[in-house]
Amino acid sequence: MNSRLKTGALLVVLSTLWMAVWADAPLKSYKDIPSPERNARLITEAMQSRLGLTEKQYKKVYKIQLVE
């Protein structure tokens, strides 16, 4: 019976600590979530700078990234 009481008390303490840590975590607003268009543009621009894509290739890669 004593070990059950210790286990229960330990679970209460751990869950309280977990809730305290979780409550301090900042909540993300919808503005923090990147849009698919922005992600596709950023990835495509990085590919263009590294691979030297032409304008036609850029547009094709952007469309592929937007679908993904």
Secondary structure by P-SEA (a helix, b strand, c coil): caaaaaaaaaaaaaaaaaaaaaaacccccccccccaaaaaaaaaaaaaaaccccaaaaaaaaaaaaac
